Amino acid sequence: MKNYDIIFFDIDDTLFDFTKSEPEAFNKVFEKYNLFNNLKQYEKSYQEISKVLWRDLENGKMILVELGSERFRRLFLEHELEIDAVVFNQDYLGYLGEQTHLVQGAEKVISELSHKRLAIITNGYTDVQTSRTNNSSLKDKFEHIIISESTGFQKPQTGIFDYAFDKLQITDKSKVLMVGDSLTSDIQGGIDYGIDTCWFNPKHKENNTSLKPTYEINKLESLIEIIK
């Protein structure tokens, strides 16, 4: 195994369990607006809309500030709800920032690798990702938390990696490993930038792309053996 000095981690569904966090925030904001009926249908529609918009974001067809309210604007239009999508999105993000559910093994992995330089590179909202990290047991475990909204770039764009390398004053790409669950964001971004990648694939998804991550793991703890 290679000797990696610097490990970049994605946040959502790599260190933090977004599959738990998102539904909790979603339910809370809809409860606030007394929208209890058809909640499951709203959530199903939202997931479909959100998936398309996040893909557009990765492909540079949309900016993050538009995505937030646009997903709810489309949802409310589809279900004929007269609600201010901008305000609703702000409330949703507030609840999302409270969610600190970790992926199994995340705390152990970060602890075991504390002798390395650890940093986060994540797509998302600065306030949300900062709040979630600072309110979790992973607070103060990272040298830098690099968030797309703050940098003006998002994975897989090389700009966010340029920003990270500059922040951490990295000169040797061979000493860096990018760890994440998304082939199109984390792995694509890492490969395009010329650094090694580790695809965290707990659901054993098929890789139907041409991308070839350096490593693939199904349990986060497996990363410890790769690094050590």
Backbone as CSV, one residue per row, in Angstrom:
resi,resn,N_x,N_y,N_z,CA_x,CA_y,CA_z,C_x,C_y,C_z
1,MET,0.838,-1.193,0.000,0.000,0.000,0.000,0.882,1.257,0.000
2,LYS,0.369,2.302,-0.614,1.098,3.565,-0.645,0.988,4.278,0.695
3,ASN,1.911,5.160,0.933,1.899,5.931,2.169,1.210,7.275,1.915
4,TYR,-0.007,7.395,2.397,-0.767,8.636,2.231,-0.618,9.501,3.481
5,ASP,-0.312,10.760,3.272,-0.180,11.695,4.386,-1.451,12.511,4.603
6,ILE,-2.198,12.727,3.532,-3.376,13.600,3.580,-4.583,12.849,3.050
7,ILE,-5.665,12.826,3.839,-6.896,12.139,3.450,-8.013,13.163,3.338
8,PHE,-8.605,13.254,2.161,-9.789,14.083,1.955,-11.026,13.201,2.099
9,PHE,-11.964,13.639,2.912,-13.220,12.915,3.088,-14.384,13.728,2.532
10,ASP,-15.299,13.037,1.881,-16.619,13.589,1.603,-17.409,13.546,2.913
11,ILE,-18.497,14.315,2.999,-19.328,14.269,4.210,-20.522,13.332,4.042
12,ASP,-21.440,13.693,3.143,-22.731,13.003,3.089,-22.621,11.583,2.553
13,ASP,-23.096,10.645,3.367,-23.076,9.214,3.074,-21.658,8.661,2.970
14,THR,-20.699,9.400,3.523,-19.339,8.889,3.697,-19.003,8.911,5.191
15,LEU,-19.091,10.089,5.803,-18.912,10.210,7.252,-20.246,10.385,7.975
16,PHE,-21.127,11.180,7.389,-22.443,11.427,7.981,-23.519,10.682,7.208
17,ASP,-24.451,10.108,7.946,-25.505,9.292,7.341,-26.631,10.187,6.830
18,PHE,-26.547,10.549,5.558,-27.540,11.453,4.978,-28.878,10.771,4.789
19,THR,-28.882,9.446,4.677,-30.139,8.723,4.508,-31.003,8.787,5.773
20,LYS,-30.376,9.089,6.909,-31.132,9.319,8.149,-31.414,10.805,8.348
21,SER,-30.426,11.627,8.039,-30.529,13.066,8.304,-31.570,13.747,7.433
22,GLU,-31.567,13.424,6.147,-32.475,14.109,5.227,-33.944,13.878,5.565
23,PRO,-34.404,12.636,5.784,-35.812,12.426,6.118,-36.232,13.111,7.419
24,GLU,-35.334,13.146,8.403,-35.685,13.803,9.671,-35.906,15.290,9.468
25,ALA,-35.011,15.929,8.732,-35.150,17.362,8.451,-36.388,17.618,7.602
26,PHE,-36.623,16.746,6.635,-37.778,16.866,5.746,-39.082,16.787,6.541
27,ASN,-39.175,15.799,7.420,-40.387,15.638,8.234,-40.612,16.839,9.146
28,LYS,-39.542,17.347,9.731,-39.671,18.472,10.655,-40.178,19.733,9.963
29,VAL,-39.660,20.012,8.776,-40.079,21.233,8.100,-41.516,21.114,7.607
30,PHE,-41.914,19.940,7.171,-43.300,19.773,6.730,-44.264,19.814,7.908
31,GLU,-43.829,19.327,9.059,-44.647,19.435,10.271,-44.816,20.892,10.683
32,LYS,-43.754,21.671,10.540,-43.823,23.095,10.878,-44.896,23.803,10.067
33,TYR,-45.066,23.390,8.826,-46.054,24.010,7.941,-47.390,23.259,7.948
34,ASN,-47.534,22.342,8.918,-48.772,21.570,9.085,-49.155,20.797,7.828
35,LEU,-48.153,20.270,7.144,-48.394,19.485,5.933,-48.197,18.003,6.247
36,PHE,-49.128,17.453,7.011,-49.006,16.065,7.440,-49.543,15.094,6.391
37,ASN,-50.570,15.528,5.659,-51.176,14.657,4.659,-50.262,14.524,3.441
38,ASN,-50.222,13.348,2.872,-49.444,13.072,1.655,-47.932,13.251,1.851
39,LEU,-47.461,13.143,3.083,-46.044,13.379,3.355,-45.148,12.412,2.578
40,LYS,-45.556,11.146,2.498,-44.755,10.160,1.775,-44.689,10.488,0.284
41,GLN,-45.793,10.983,-0.254,-45.810,11.345,-1.670,-44.950,12.575,-1.927
42,TYR,-44.999,13.529,-0.992,-44.144,14.717,-1.119,-42.666,14.302,-1.124
43,GLU,-42.334,13.388,-0.217,-40.939,12.964,-0.095,-40.477,12.223,-1.350
44,LYS,-41.349,11.394,-1.898,-41.009,10.653,-3.121,-40.750,11.628,-4.276
45,SER,-41.637,12.599,-4.426,-41.473,13.598,-5.485,-40.199,14.409,-5.274
46,TYR,-39.970,14.774,-4.030,-38.790,15.577,-3.689,-37.505,14.844,-4.054
47,GLN,-37.438,13.564,-3.732,-36.234,12.779,-4.032,-35.960,12.748,-5.529
48,GLU,-36.998,12.583,-6.317,-36.844,12.534,-7.774,-36.363,13.879,-8.314
49,ILE,-36.960,14.960,-7.805,-36.583,16.309,-8.235,-35.157,16.629,-7.806
50,SER,-34.839,16.330,-6.559,-33.527,16.650,-5.998,-32.410,15.913,-6.731
51,LYS,-32.659,14.664,-7.082,-31.645,13.863,-7.789,-31.257,14.512,-9.113
52,VAL,-32.259,14.995,-9.838,-32.009,15.652,-11.126,-31.221,16.947,-10.923
53,LEU,-31.608,17.735,-9.928,-30.976,19.031,-9.708,-29.530,18.894,-9.227
54,TRP,-29.253,17.918,-8.364,-27.874,17.725,-7.905,-26.982,17.242,-9.048
55,ARG,-27.557,16.462,-9.953,-26.792,16.047,-11.132,-26.484,17.258,-12.009
56,ASP,-27.475,18.143,-12.137,-27.260,19.384,-12.897,-26.168,20.238,-12.260
57,LEU,-26.145,20.241,-10.928,-25.118,21.005,-10.213,-23.728,20.452,-10.516
58,GLU,-23.575,19.140,-10.438,-22.282,18.504,-10.716,-21.826,18.787,-12.142
59,ASN,-22.799,18.891,-13.062,-22.473,19.124,-14.465,-22.361,20.596,-14.813
60,GLY,-22.466,21.462,-13.812,-22.301,22.888,-14.033,-23.487,23.575,-14.679
61,LYS,-24.653,22.923,-14.657,-25.859,23.502,-15.264,-26.675,24.335,-14.276
62,MET,-26.279,24.310,-13.023,-27.017,25.029,-11.977,-26.048,25.412,-10.874
63,ILE,-26.341,26.501,-10.170,-25.523,26.879,-9.027,-26.275,26.547,-7.743
64,LEU,-25.526,26.386,-6.669,-26.097,25.890,-5.416,-27.195,26.794,-4.871
65,VAL,-27.004,28.104,-4.979,-27.984,29.031,-4.422,-29.341,28.887,-5.115
66,GLU,-29.340,28.468,-6.363,-30.590,28.241,-7.090,-31.221,26.905,-6.724
67,LEU,-30.367,25.920,-6.517,-30.854,24.554,-6.277,-31.776,24.473,-5.065
68,GLY,-31.399,25.137,-3.987,-32.139,25.022,-2.741,-33.613,25.315,-2.875
69,SER,-33.944,26.485,-3.371,-35.351,26.863,-3.497,-36.018,26.222,-4.707
70,GLU,-35.227,25.939,-5.753,-35.800,25.376,-6.985,-36.403,23.996,-6.740
71,ARG,-35.772,23.187,-5.895,-36.310,21.853,-5.629,-37.677,21.923,-4.976
72,PHE,-37.860,22.901,-4.070,-39.158,23.045,-3.420,-40.158,23.774,-4.317
73,ARG,-39.663,24.677,-5.143,-40.563,25.348,-6.090,-41.207,24.318,-7.011
74,ARG,-40.394,23.405,-7.532,-40.916,22.352,-8.412,-41.848,21.399,-7.664
75,LEU,-41.483,21.084,-6.429,-42.317,20.195,-5.617,-43.685,20.815,-5.364
76,PHE,-43.698,22.084,-4.965,-44.961,22.749,-4.660,-45.816,22.932,-5.908
77,LEU,-45.167,23.166,-7.040,-45.893,23.291,-8.302,-46.550,21.965,-8.665
78,GLU,-45.814,20.886,-8.487,-46.335,19.557,-8.819,-47.533,19.187,-7.952
79,HIS,-47.504,19.597,-6.681,-48.576,19.216,-5.753,-49.544,20.360,-5.455
80,GLU,-49.423,21.429,-6.223,-50.345,22.563,-6.131,-50.402,23.138,-4.708
81,LEU,-49.230,23.399,-4.164,-49.125,23.996,-2.831,-48.635,25.437,-2.977
82,GLU,-49.311,26.357,-2.328,-48.927,27.772,-2.417,-48.074,28.148,-1.209
83,ILE,-46.765,27.890,-1.339,-45.815,28.141,-0.257,-44.593,28.824,-0.852
84,ASP,-44.013,29.744,-0.110,-42.808,30.433,-0.547,-41.630,29.451,-0.493
85,ALA,-41.131,29.041,-1.643,-40.081,28.030,-1.709,-38.768,28.511,-1.098
86,VAL,-38.486,29.807,-1.190,-37.239,30.356,-0.645,-37.229,30.254,0.881
87,VAL,-38.313,30.684,1.501,-38.426,30.632,2.963,-38.459,29.184,3.441
88,PHE,-39.216,28.361,2.727,-39.328,26.954,3.094,-37.961,26.279,3.060
89,ASN,-37.175,26.573,2.038,-35.840,25.989,1.921,-34.935,26.436,3.072
90,GLN,-35.046,27.691,3.469,-34.247,28.187,4.596,-34.589,27.425,5.874
91,ASP,-35.885,27.172,6.078,-36.310,26.411,7.259,-35.794,24.975,7.186
92,TYR,-35.868,24.395,6.013,-35.388,23.026,5.823,-33.896,22.914,6.127
93,LEU,-33.114,23.858,5.602,-31.668,23.829,5.833,-31.330,23.998,7.317
94,GLY,-32.155,24.774,8.015,-31.962,24.937,9.457,-32.109,23.616,10.187
95,TYR,-33.134,22.860,9.827,-33.335,21.542,10.441,-32.243,20.560,10.017
96,LEU,-31.804,20.649,8.769,-30.771,19.747,8.284,-29.454,19.969,9.032
97,GLY,-29.182,21.216,9.363,-27.961,21.540,10.096,-27.915,20.961,11.500
98,GLU,-29.067,20.523,12.001,-29.135,19.934,13.337,-28.823,18.432,13.335
99,GLN,-28.784,17.837,12.165,-28.641,16.382,12.062,-27.171,15.964,12.094
100,THR,-26.833,15.088,13.005,-25.426,14.683,13.178,-25.241,13.161,13.158
101,HIS,-26.136,12.458,12.494,-26.016,11.000,12.419,-24.747,10.614,11.653
102,LEU,-23.947,9.768,12.240,-22.705,9.328,11.596,-22.881,7.970,10.934
103,VAL,-22.141,7.750,9.869,-22.059,6.429,9.249,-21.348,5.494,10.219
104,GLN,-21.767,4.248,10.250,-21.137,3.270,11.138,-19.634,3.201,10.880
105,GLY,-18.858,3.343,11.929,-17.416,3.256,11.829,-16.710,4.579,11.621
106,ALA,-17.470,5.645,11.377,-16.850,6.946,11.076,-15.994,7.449,12.230
107,GLU,-16.517,7.374,13.433,-15.787,7.878,14.598,-14.487,7.091,14.811
108,LYS,-14.560,5.777,14.647,-13.383,4.919,14.827,-12.330,5.234,13.766
109,VAL,-12.766,5.379,12.520,-11.832,5.643,11.423,-11.089,6.960,11.632
110,ILE,-11.837,8.003,11.977,-11.210,9.312,12.176,-10.247,9.278,13.358
111,SER,-10.611,8.557,14.390,-9.737,8.423,15.559,-8.458,7.668,15.205
112,GLU,-8.600,6.552,14.483,-7.454,5.713,14.118,-6.490,6.434,13.166
113,LEU,-7.052,7.375,12.388,-6.223,8.074,11.401,-5.838,9.478,11.857
114,SER,-5.946,9.733,13.145,-5.689,11.077,13.672,-4.229,11.518,13.500
115,HIS,-3.335,10.555,13.244,-1.927,10.898,13.029,-1.693,11.415,11.604
116,LYS,-2.703,11.323,10.749,-2.624,11.829,9.385,-3.241,13.221,9.309
117,ARG,-3.009,13.904,8.216,-3.668,15.188,7.974,-5.031,14.895,7.344
118,LEU,-6.085,15.247,8.049,-7.439,14.941,7.603,-8.168,16.224,7.231
119,ALA,-8.888,16.187,6.139,-9.670,17.354,5.704,-10.945,16.874,5.035
120,ILE,-11.894,17.765,4.940,-13.168,17.473,4.295,-13.277,18.300,3.020
121,ILE,-13.740,17.664,1.959,-14.159,18.377,0.748,-15.582,17.939,0.453
122,THR,-16.523,18.857,0.573,-17.926,18.497,0.433,-18.693,19.489,-0.428
123,ASN,-19.624,18.964,-1.194,-20.586,19.820,-1.878,-21.710,20.115,-0.899
124,GLY,-22.191,21.338,-0.898,-23.292,21.654,-0.007,-23.223,23.072,0.523
125,TYR,-24.059,23.311,1.517,-24.219,24.648,2.085,-23.287,24.826,3.282
126,THR,-22.615,25.946,3.322,-21.612,26.207,4.357,-22.192,26.109,5.764
127,ASP,-23.300,26.793,6.008,-23.898,26.799,7.349,-24.325,25.400,7.773
128,VAL,-24.902,24.649,6.841,-25.394,23.302,7.159,-24.236,22.366,7.479
129,GLN,-23.253,22.299,6.598,-22.157,21.353,6.788,-21.281,21.719,7.991
130,THR,-21.094,23.011,8.210,-20.317,23.450,9.377,-21.054,23.113,10.661
131,SER,-22.352,23.372,10.690,-23.161,23.090,11.879,-23.165,21.597,12.204
132,ARG,-23.364,20.779,11.201,-23.412,19.333,11.427,-22.082,18.815,11.965
133,THR,-21.001,19.282,11.386,-19.682,18.821,11.829,-19.368,19.307,13.241
134,ASN,-19.629,20.585,13.501,-19.288,21.167,14.805,-20.142,20.627,15.944
135,ASN,-21.330,20.134,15.628,-22.211,19.592,16.659,-22.080,18.082,16.819
136,SER,-21.131,17.507,16.104,-20.931,16.060,16.161,-19.665,15.722,16.934
137,SER,-19.434,14.425,17.097,-18.215,13.962,17.789,-16.975,14.133,16.911
138,LEU,-17.153,14.559,15.670,-16.021,14.775,14.770,-15.534,16.225,14.779
139,LYS,-16.084,17.017,15.656,-15.665,18.416,15.754,-14.159,18.504,16.037
140,ASP,-13.497,19.416,15.362,-12.065,19.695,15.550,-11.151,18.538,15.150
141,LYS,-11.670,17.621,14.343,-10.844,16.489,13.903,-10.190,16.733,12.540
142,PHE,-10.581,17.847,11.896,-10.116,18.091,10.535,-9.318,19.381,10.443
143,GLU,-8.283,19.327,9.645,-7.427,20.498,9.450,-8.205,21.621,8.751
144,HIS,-9.009,21.234,7.771,-9.863,22.201,7.073,-11.151,21.513,6.655
145,ILE,-12.237,22.275,6.644,-13.512,21.818,6.101,-13.794,22.685,4.880
146,ILE,-13.652,22.102,3.712,-13.765,22.843,2.460,-15.132,22.547,1.845
147,ILE,-15.939,23.594,1.708,-17.338,23.448,1.314,-17.583,24.197,0.008
148,SER,-18.281,23.562,-0.892,-18.440,24.108,-2.243,-19.028,25.510,-2.253
149,GLU,-20.012,25.776,-1.403,-20.634,27.099,-1.405,-19.608,28.188,-1.098
150,SER,-18.647,27.887,-0.240,-17.639,28.876,0.150,-16.566,29.070,-0.912
151,THR,-16.326,28.036,-1.713,-15.231,28.102,-2.685,-15.685,28.585,-4.056
152,GLY,-16.975,28.412,-4.350,-17.462,28.755,-5.683,-17.299,27.626,-6.682
153,PHE,-16.787,26.501,-6.219,-16.618,25.306,-7.055,-17.220,24.118,-6.321
154,GLN,-17.615,23.097,-7.081,-18.090,21.880,-6.446,-17.461,20.671,-7.130
155,LYS,-17.324,19.603,-6.356,-16.854,18.358,-6.957,-17.811,17.966,-8.080
156,PRO,-17.335,17.510,-9.219,-15.970,17.082,-9.517,-15.074,18.169,-10.135
157,GLN,-15.460,19.424,-10.062,-14.655,20.481,-10.685,-13.263,20.550,-10.046
158,THR,-12.264,20.780,-10.879,-10.892,20.830,-10.366,-10.670,22.045,-9.469
159,GLY,-11.491,23.067,-9.619,-11.329,24.279,-8.824,-11.398,24.046,-7.333
160,ILE,-12.251,23.131,-6.901,-12.383,22.885,-5.456,-11.152,22.134,-4.929
161,PHE,-10.519,21.336,-5.789,-9.293,20.648,-5.390,-8.108,21.616,-5.404
162,ASP,-8.087,22.535,-6.359,-7.077,23.597,-6.345,-7.152,24.369,-5.034
163,TYR,-8.377,24.688,-4.636,-8.615,25.440,-3.395,-8.093,24.641,-2.197
164,ALA,-8.403,23.349,-2.179,-7.983,22.493,-1.063,-6.465,22.363,-0.993
165,PHE,-5.833,22.153,-2.125,-4.380,22.017,-2.163,-3.699,23.309,-1.717
166,ASP,-4.281,24.433,-2.101,-3.727,25.721,-1.690,-3.878,25.928,-0.189
167,LYS,-5.058,25.594,0.339,-5.334,25.748,1.770,-4.388,24.914,2.617
168,LEU,-4.166,23.684,2.192,-3.332,22.761,2.957,-1.869,22.808,2.534
169,GLN,-1.570,23.656,1.545,-0.198,23.814,1.021,0.394,22.462,0.618
170,ILE,-0.357,21.735,-0.193,0.059,20.416,-0.673,0.809,20.571,-1.990
171,THR,1.923,19.883,-2.105,2.701,19.937,-3.342,2.843,18.576,-4.012
172,ASP,2.589,17.503,-3.272,2.784,16.154,-3.803,1.441,15.419,-3.868
173,LYS,0.895,15.272,-5.070,-0.410,14.615,-5.242,-0.376,13.138,-4.860
174,SER,0.788,12.527,-4.935,0.891,11.093,-4.649,0.656,10.781,-3.172
175,LYS,0.689,11.796,-2.327,0.506,11.597,-0.887,-0.944,11.812,-0.444
176,VAL,-1.851,12.040,-1.424,-3.229,12.414,-1.118,-4.206,11.329,-1.566
177,LEU,-5.208,11.053,-0.725,-6.266,10.097,-1.064,-7.622,10.768,-0.867
178,MET,-8.509,10.647,-1.863,-9.876,11.157,-1.769,-10.817,10.008,-1.471
179,VAL,-11.610,10.133,-0.394,-12.542,9.084,0.025,-13.968,9.599,-0.085
180,GLY,-14.810,8.875,-0.815,-16.195,9.315,-0.933,-17.090,8.252,-1.521
181,ASP,-18.394,8.486,-1.416,-19.373,7.494,-1.865,-19.859,7.723,-3.291
182,SER,-19.602,8.899,-3.846,-20.140,9.236,-5.160,-19.105,9.049,-6.265
183,LEU,-19.441,8.206,-7.224,-18.557,8.013,-8.366,-18.456,9.286,-9.204
184,THR,-19.591,9.944,-9.415,-19.626,11.100,-10.313,-19.091,12.374,-9.679
185,SER,-19.011,12.404,-8.352,-18.541,13.598,-7.652,-17.155,13.375,-7.055
186,ASP,-17.060,12.502,-6.073,-15.806,12.272,-5.352,-14.757,11.572,-6.220
187,ILE,-15.154,10.468,-6.814,-14.198,9.659,-7.574,-13.831,10.340,-8.897
188,GLN,-14.822,10.847,-9.602,-14.541,11.579,-10.836,-13.630,12.765,-10.566
189,GLY,-13.946,13.520,-9.499,-13.146,14.684,-9.151,-11.711,14.328,-8.820
190,GLY,-11.543,13.270,-8.032,-10.203,12.844,-7.659,-9.385,12.367,-8.845
191,ILE,-10.012,11.546,-9.690,-9.314,11.030,-10.874,-8.925,12.170,-11.804
192,ASP,-9.863,13.089,-12.037,-9.581,14.222,-12.927,-8.422,15.068,-12.402
193,TYR,-8.273,15.103,-11.074,-7.233,15.938,-10.472,-5.899,15.198,-10.349
194,GLY,-5.941,13.902,-10.597,-4.682,13.144,-10.558,-4.297,12.628,-9.192
195,ILE,-5.300,12.436,-8.313,-5.011,11.860,-6.996,-5.706,10.512,-6.869
196,ASP,-5.200,9.673,-5.976,-5.802,8.366,-5.741,-7.167,8.528,-5.076
197,THR,-8.021,7.539,-5.317,-9.387,7.615,-4.805,-9.794,6.310,-4.135
198,CYS,-10.695,6.436,-3.174,-11.275,5.272,-2.507,-12.790,5.411,-2.540
199,TRP,-13.430,4.503,-3.241,-14.895,4.530,-3.367,-15.509,3.764,-2.207
200,PHE,-16.243,4.484,-1.363,-16.970,3.864,-0.254,-18.321,3.420,-0.798
201,ASN,-18.514,2.120,-0.872,-19.682,1.541,-1.545,-20.376,0.523,-0.638
202,PRO,-21.009,0.991,0.444,-21.604,0.064,1.414,-22.801,-0.723,0.875
203,LYS,-23.449,-0.214,-0.155,-24.623,-0.889,-0.711,-24.269,-1.795,-1.888
204,HIS,-22.978,-1.953,-2.133,-22.501,-2.842,-3.191,-23.115,-2.478,-4.550
205,LYS,-23.121,-1.203,-4.849,-23.650,-0.749,-6.136,-22.712,-1.182,-7.257
206,GLU,-23.306,-1.394,-8.433,-22.493,-1.711,-9.600,-21.866,-0.439,-10.146
207,ASN,-20.630,-0.539,-10.549,-19.965,0.585,-11.195,-20.171,0.451,-12.701
208,ASN,-21.154,1.188,-13.201,-21.481,1.123,-14.622,-20.831,2.258,-15.407
209,THR,-19.821,2.869,-14.803,-19.110,3.964,-15.460,-17.745,3.473,-15.934
210,SER,-17.033,4.350,-16.595,-15.668,4.022,-17.021,-14.646,4.369,-15.945
211,LEU,-15.129,4.880,-14.809,-14.245,5.311,-13.732,-13.671,4.105,-12.985
212,LYS,-12.387,4.190,-12.659,-11.727,3.112,-11.936,-11.071,3.659,-10.678
213,PRO,-11.803,3.627,-9.549,-11.201,4.100,-8.299,-9.991,3.242,-7.923
214,THR,-9.057,3.849,-7.218,-7.857,3.124,-6.788,-8.222,1.988,-5.834
215,TYR,-9.179,2.262,-4.952,-9.657,1.274,-3.994,-11.181,1.318,-3.953
216,GLU,-11.772,0.216,-3.520,-13.210,0.169,-3.253,-13.415,-0.547,-1.930
217,ILE,-14.194,0.052,-1.035,-14.474,-0.557,0.265,-15.980,-0.559,0.517
218,ASN,-16.429,-1.559,1.272,-17.850,-1.649,1.617,-18.114,-1.274,3.074
219,LYS,-17.034,-1.304,3.876,-17.118,-0.858,5.266,-16.094,0.246,5.465
220,LEU,-16.488,1.294,6.149,-15.591,2.436,6.318,-14.327,2.050,7.066
221,GLU,-14.452,1.098,7.989,-13.288,0.668,8.771,-12.188,0.060,7.894
222,SER,-12.558,-0.435,6.726,-11.559,-1.019,5.809,-10.533,0.010,5.364
223,LEU,-10.886,1.286,5.477,-9.966,2.354,5.099,-8.716,2.354,5.975
224,ILE,-8.871,1.929,7.229,-7.752,1.927,8.167,-6.608,1.055,7.646
225,GLU,-6.948,-0.122,7.100,-5.922,-1.024,6.585,-5.253,-0.450,5.341
226,ILE,-6.026,0.255,4.521,-5.439,0.878,3.316,-4.428,1.942,3.712
227,ILE,-4.791,2.761,4.668,-3.931,3.886,5.080,-2.725,3.397,5.857
228,LYS,-2.943,2.430,6.735,-1.853,1.952,7.593,-0.907,1.009,6.868
